Amino acid sequence: MRALAIAATGMSAQQLNLEVIANNIANLNTTGFKGARAEFTDLLYQAERQSGVPNQAGQEAIPEGAMLGLGVRAAAIRNLHRQGSLANTGNQLDLAVNGRGYFQITNPNGEINYTRAGAFNKNAAGQLVTLEGYLVDPAILIPNNTTELTVNQSGQVFAKVDGQVALQQLGQITLANFANEAGLEPLGNGLYRETPASGQPVVGNPGDVSYGKLQQGYLEGSNVDPVKEITSLITAQRSFEMNSKVIQAADEMAGTVSKGIR
């Protein structure tokens, strides 16, 4: 019976939905994490009776047909690039973007990736790096005798060097924007990669038009809303149960038909 196959697609869809929700909940406390949402679309339709065709020659065309849907399939897992809440850490190397924009990171292959996770550190050479040791781009070199580091809202980096009165400007942190943020490819470790769907990055300074401002001593938290996720979890569970009941009913009907034939 077709009902078995149709309901099976529904169960598979809700299984995927559940996995997306589980990943969101697992990353409730992940810095810079952007939650996702599973999107679905209906499958093919089979024409039981075609609309607009007369039953017999000389008759009027029937106004409505009978189109039977054959189930559901996953259309996309949409990353929701909403602003996360900012938490004060007091660490002068922690940076948060308040608004649009992504930090640019150079991975070990020399490729530029993008992140919202601004939990930075410095390596043995004094370069500003991510927790995985990837270099921030443009490069920021912090002198060894720096006593205080200041990053203003426009991304300018200043250092107070031991023995000097005037602040020393070390460089400029820039941000990248994309026409379609949802098209970025998530790589793990809080990193994203440019894709044809996202469009090419448009680089600018923090605080410029359409770019967020930097907040030193803050980190952007996950944008996952636990209440909404729990609600979605319950809805997915109920949908899964309803599809399983359809399979059970279809199986019972098939069994009844088989007994009647025998």
N, C-alpha and C positions, 0 to 999 in steps of 0.2 A: 504494500500500500504506500502511496505517495506521502501520506501523513507521517509515516515513520521517518522518511528521509528529510521532510520539511522540518519536523520537530528536532531532528538531530542537528541540523544547521543552527537552530536556535540555541541548543545546549552548547555547541562549540563556540558560538558568539559570546554567550554569557561566561564561558570559561575564560576566554580572552579578556573580557571585561573585568572579571575578577582578578586576573593576573596584573592588569594595569592598575587597578585600585590597590592591590597588595604592594606593588612597587611604590606607589605614592605614599602609603602609610609607612612603609619601611624607611622612607627618606624624610620623615617629618622633621628631623633635626639635622638634615644635611645642608651645609652652607651653600647658598645660591641655587638650590635645587628648584627646578620648575616642574610642577605636576603635569600629568598627561590625562587625556580623556579618550576612550575608545569611541570611534565613530563607525556606524554600520549603515548598510544600504541593502535594499531588497534585491533578490536574485531575479532570474529570468521569469517571464510569465508565459504560461501555456494557454493557447486559445482553445477553449471548449466550444465557443460559439463566437464567430467573428462579427463585430459590429459593422454597420453600414452595408451589409449584404442582404438582399431580399431572400426570403425562404423559398419562393418560387418565382418563376418568370412572370413579370407584369405586376408583382406586388411591390409595396413600398419597402425600402430598406429598414431593417430593424434598428431602433435608436441606440440600443445597448447590446454589448456582447457579454461573453463570460470569459474573463481572463483570470486564470488561477496562478497565484504566485507560488514559486518553488522554494521559498526560504529566504535566508538572510546571509550576508557575508560581511567581513570586516572591510571597511573602506579606508580607514586611516587611524593612526594613533596620534592624536593632536597634542603637541606640547604647548602648554598654556604659559606664555611668557609674561605673566603678571608680576607686578612688584611684590617682593617679599618684605616682611617687617625687618626693621633695622634694630640690631642689638648692640649696646655699648660694651666694648671689651677692654678699652683703655690701652690696647696694644698699638703703638705708633705705626706698625707695619700692616695693620688691618685696615682695609679700605672697602667701602661699600658705595655702590652706584645708586643714587637716589633719583630715579628717572630712567630714561632709555640709555642703552649703550652697553657694550661688552669690552672687558679688558682683552687685549691681544697677547697671546702667549705663543712662543716658539717652541715646538716640541723637538725631541731628539733627532727627528728626520729633517728638521729645518722648515717644516710646514707651520703656517700660522693657524692656530686654533683660537677659540673665543670662550670666555668664561665670565660668570657673574660672581664667582667665588673669589673674594679679595683677601683671603687669609695668606698673606705673603710672608716671605722670610728672606734672608740673605745667605748666599753660599759662601764658601771659603774665600772666594775672590772679591766678595763685597757686592755682588750683583743681586738685584732684586729678583726673586724667583718664587714659584708656587710651592706648595707643600711637596709636590713630586720632583722639585728641582728644575722645572721648566722655566726658561728665561721670560721675563716680562718684556714686551716689545712696545715702544722703543726701550732700549736698555737703560737701566738706571744703576750707576755704580756709586756705592756708598763708601766714603773713606773710612779707614779703620779707626781713626781718632774722632769719629762723629760722636758727639754727646747727646744730640737731640735732632730728630728728623721731623720735618713739617711738610705735609702735603695739603695744599689749599684746595678749595672747592673747584678751582679751574684746572687742577691736575699738575700744577707746578710743584716741584719737589725741591725743598731747601734743607740744608744741613748746617747745624751749628757745630763747627769743628773746634776741638780743644786748642786754646791759645789764640783764637781769632775772635774778634768782636762782631764783624759783619757776617751775615748769613751767606752761605755759598749755595748758588743754585746748581742742582745736579742734573736737571732735565725736566721733561714734560711728559706726563702720562696722557695718552690719547685713548679715545673710545671709538668703537666701530658700531655703526647702525646697519640694519638690513631692511629692505623693502618688505620682506616676508619672513619674520622671525620664526614662524612655525615651520618653515622649510629647512631650518638648520638641522644638521644631523648630530644627534647626541652620541658622544664617544665614551662616556664614563669619565670618572674623576672630575666631574663638573665641566667638562670641555665640550665644545660644539665645533662642527666643521661646516664651512661654506658649501652650498650645493647649488645646482642650477635653479632649484625651486626657491631658495632664499634670496638669490640675487647677489651681486658683488657687494662687499663691505664699503660703506661710506665713512671715512675716518674724520674725526673732528675732535676738538678740545672739550672737556667737560664744562658744562655751563653755557655752551653755545646753544643756539636755537635747535631744538629737537634732541639735545643731548642732556643727560642727567648730570647732576653735580656729585662730586666725590665727598665722602664723609670719612675723615680719618678717625681711627679708633672705633670703628663700627664694622659689623659684618651683616650682610643681608641673609636672613634666614630663608628656609623653605617657604614657598608660597602655597603649600598644601593646607587646606582647611579640614581639620580632622572631623568636624561635624558633618560636612558635606560628604566626606569619604565614607563615613559610617553609614550615612543615608543611602549613598550609592551602592554600598556593599549589601545592605538589606534588600534593595531593589533588585540587584543582580541575582541574589540568592532566590528571591521569590520568582523571578523570571525563569531561572534554571529549573525550579521545582514545577512550574506550570508546563514547561516544555517536556519534562520527564513524565508528567501525568498524561500529556497528549500521546507520547510513545506508548505508555501503558494502556491507554484506551484503544489506540490503533491495534496494538498487539491482541487485546481481548476481542476486538471486532474480527480480526483476521482468524483468531482461533475459533470463534463462533461460526464463521463462514466455512472453515475447513471441516468442522464437525457436521455442518449441514450437508456438505458435499458427500461426506462418507456415509 
